[in-house]
Amino acid sequence: MGDHGGGPGTGAHRAVRRDPAPLRLAAAGLVLLGLGVAIGLLVAPRSGETPAAPTAAVVATPTTAGPTSPASHPTLLGEVVRVDSGDEVVVRTGDGTEHVVAILGITAPRVAGPQRATGECGAAEALRFADRTLGGQTVTLVPDPSVPETDDAGRRLAYVVLGTQLNFTDAALLTGVVTTDTSRALRYAPVFDRERQEAVDGDRGMWGAPCRAVPGRALPVGR
């Protein structure tokens, strides 16, 4: 065997020295294996114990049904078949039932009608925004555990969430076409207040011209 360390081969057989690297790697592997077994024994549940479930992530506003939704408040999937106002829609679920839904967290300006001689400023804009955003869309109706499933008029109380995970309540508040609903103590009320204030600060929708609405006061007459 030729000597590759420099110079021509002499033909003499030299003693072969064993490389200690494989031995060191094998020893390290045995140590890691032992540590793995020890850690496994420490973290493994003892007999009769149930492993802890992972903690669910918390979101600012609801987009899907979470573990906090009461069993009596089901989450429903359906299609928006009619938009009645900026805060009320009709949703048809898979079994053919049509639900009148009062969208949680918001109050839209009212249009003129049998019980209101004069509409409120911004009502037409709120209706157009709701129709453009929700009309014909497949949505998820997500309840709020802080309020009943329905109101006194039989309307379902729910957040309306699009397939894109957009919560209509958030979108309408940030656009300024609605104000916050202060008649119900909702879990996400602080979030909605911040979104309304962002629209107010930006003079968006009813908070700008021509309505110039003021938070906490009655909405101005339509113009």
C-alpha positions in Angstrom: 0.0 0.0 0.0 1.4 3.4 -1.0 2.1 6.0 1.6 -0.1 9.1 0.8 1.4 11.2 3.5 4.1 12.5 1.0 6.8 10.8 -1.1 6.7 7.6 -3.1 5.6 4.3 -1.5 8.3 2.0 -0.1 6.4 -1.2 -0.2 6.6 -1.6 3.6 3.4 -2.3 5.5 2.8 0.3 8.2 0.7 -0.2 11.3 -2.9 1.1 10.8 -4.0 3.5 13.6 -7.7 3.4 14.5 -9.5 6.8 14.2 -11.0 7.5 17.7 -13.8 9.7 16.2 -16.4 6.8 15.6 -15.8 5.6 19.1 -16.5 9.0 20.5 -19.6 9.4 18.4 -20.9 6.0 19.6 -20.3 6.9 23.3 -22.1 10.3 22.8 -25.1 8.5 21.2 -25.3 6.1 24.3 -25.3 9.1 26.6 -28.1 10.9 24.6 -30.1 7.7 24.6 -29.8 7.5 28.3 -30.9 11.1 28.8 -33.9 10.6 26.5 -35.1 7.6 28.5 -34.7 9.5 31.8 -36.6 12.5 30.5 -39.3 10.3 29.2 -39.8 8.7 32.6 -40.0 12.1 34.2 -42.6 13.6 31.9 -44.7 10.5 31.1 -48.1 10.6 32.9 -48.3 8.3 35.9 -50.8 5.5 36.0 -54.3 6.9 36.2 -53.3 10.4 35.2 -54.6 12.1 32.0 -52.2 14.3 30.0 -53.1 18.0 30.1 -54.8 19.3 27.0 -53.0 22.1 25.1 -54.1 25.7 25.9 -56.2 27.2 23.1 -55.0 30.5 21.6 -57.1 33.6 22.6 -58.2 36.0 19.8 -59.4 39.5 20.2 -62.7 39.1 18.4 -64.5 35.9 17.5 -64.0 34.3 14.2 -65.0 30.7 14.9 -66.7 28.8 17.7 -64.3 28.4 20.6 -64.3 26.2 23.7 -66.0 29.0 25.6 -69.2 28.8 23.5 -72.0 27.3 25.6 -73.6 24.1 24.4 -77.0 25.9 24.3 -75.5 28.5 21.9 -74.7 26.6 18.8 -72.5 27.9 16.0 -74.4 27.9 12.7 -73.3 27.9 9.1 -75.5 29.4 6.4 -76.1 31.8 3.6 -77.1 35.4 3.9 -80.3 35.6 1.9 -81.4 39.1 2.8 -79.9 42.2 4.4 -82.5 44.3 6.2 -80.3 47.0 7.7 -76.7 47.7 8.7 -77.0 45.4 11.7 -79.7 42.9 10.8 -79.6 40.0 8.2 -81.5 36.9 7.4 -79.4 33.7 7.2 -80.6 30.4 5.8 -79.0 27.3 7.3 -78.5 23.9 5.7 -81.8 22.5 6.9 -83.7 25.3 5.2 -84.4 27.3 8.3 -84.2 31.1 8.0 -82.8 33.0 11.0 -83.3 36.7 11.5 -79.9 37.7 13.0 -79.2 40.8 15.1 -75.5 41.3 14.5 -73.8 41.6 17.9 -71.7 44.6 18.9 -73.1 47.2 16.6 -76.0 49.6 16.1 -76.7 51.0 12.6 -78.5 54.2 11.7 -82.2 53.5 11.2 -84.1 54.2 7.9 -87.4 55.9 7.9 -90.4 53.6 8.3 -93.8 53.0 9.9 -92.3 53.6 13.4 -89.8 56.3 12.4 -90.9 59.3 10.3 -87.4 60.4 9.6 -84.4 58.3 9.0 -81.0 58.7 10.8 -78.0 60.1 8.9 -75.9 57.3 7.4 -78.6 54.7 7.3 -78.4 54.2 3.5 -74.6 53.9 3.6 -74.8 51.3 6.4 -77.3 49.3 4.5 -75.2 49.4 1.3 -72.1 48.4 3.2 -73.8 45.4 4.8 -75.4 44.3 1.5 -72.1 44.6 -0.4 -70.2 42.7 2.3 -72.7 40.1 3.4 -75.3 39.7 0.6 -75.2 36.1 -0.8 -72.2 35.1 1.3 -71.7 31.9 3.2 -71.2 32.9 6.9 -70.7 31.5 10.3 -73.0 32.7 13.1 -70.9 32.8 16.3 -72.6 33.4 19.6 -71.3 35.4 22.5 -71.5 33.5 25.8 -72.2 36.8 27.6 -75.7 37.1 26.1 -78.8 34.9 25.4 -79.1 33.0 22.2 -82.0 35.2 21.0 -83.5 38.5 22.0 -87.0 39.4 23.0 -88.1 39.7 19.4 -86.8 36.2 18.6 -83.8 37.3 16.6 -80.7 35.3 16.9 -77.9 37.2 18.6 -74.6 36.4 16.9 -71.4 37.7 15.2 -71.5 37.2 11.5 -68.1 35.8 10.2 -67.2 35.5 6.6 -65.3 32.6 5.1 -62.2 34.9 5.0 -62.5 35.0 8.9 -63.5 38.6 8.7 -65.9 39.5 11.5 -68.5 41.9 10.1 -68.7 43.7 13.4 -65.0 44.7 13.2 -65.3 45.7 9.5 -68.4 47.9 10.0 -67.0 49.7 13.1 -63.7 50.4 11.5 -65.4 51.7 8.4 -67.6 54.1 10.5 -71.0 53.0 9.1 -72.2 51.8 12.5 -71.6 52.6 16.2 -71.1 50.3 19.1 -74.1 48.7 20.8 -74.1 49.7 24.5 -77.3 47.9 25.4 -75.6 44.5 26.0 -72.6 43.6 28.1 -70.5 41.8 25.5 -67.2 40.0 26.1 -65.4 41.9 23.3 -66.9 45.4 24.1 -63.5 47.0 24.8 -62.3 45.9 21.4 -65.3 47.3 19.7 -64.9 50.6 21.6 -61.4 50.9 20.3 -62.5 50.2 16.7 -65.2 52.8 16.9 -62.7 55.4 18.3 -60.4 54.7 15.4 -63.2 55.5 13.0 -64.1 58.6 14.9 -60.5 59.8 14.9 -60.3 59.3 11.2 -63.7 61.0 10.4 -64.8 57.9 8.7 -68.4 57.2 7.7 -71.0 58.7 10.0 -68.3 60.4 12.1 -67.3 62.6 9.2 -69.3 64.8 6.8 -72.2 65.1 6.3 -73.4 63.3 9.4 -70.8 64.5 12.0 -72.2 62.1 14.6 -70.9 62.3 18.1 -70.3 59.2 20.2 -72.8 58.8 23.1 -75.3 61.1 21.5 -78.4 60.4 19.4 -77.6 60.0 15.7 -78.5 63.1 13.6 -81.5 63.1 11.3 -80.8 61.8 7.8 -79.6 64.3 5.2 
